[in-house]
């Protein structure tokens, strides 16, 4: 999964980010979703992380969501 995939359904993905990172500022999100680097900087600032830690957190989030999406697709194809 890529950042661009998230921005296509931002309300869904933001709520999932917010579940992991509750200090994200809702009001800033419309602007931050367009720029991953700015989002990572905001994440670092609001969650007492370094910029590198925030990047790793976003990468981890994308990786886990990719695995979950692939698993759902696999189950759907087996059930069909």
Secondary structure, 3 states (H helix, E strand, C coil): CCHHHHHHCHHHHHHHHHHHCCCCCHHHHHHHCCCHHHHHHHHHHHCCCCHHHHHHHHHHHHHHHHHHHHHHHHHHHHHC
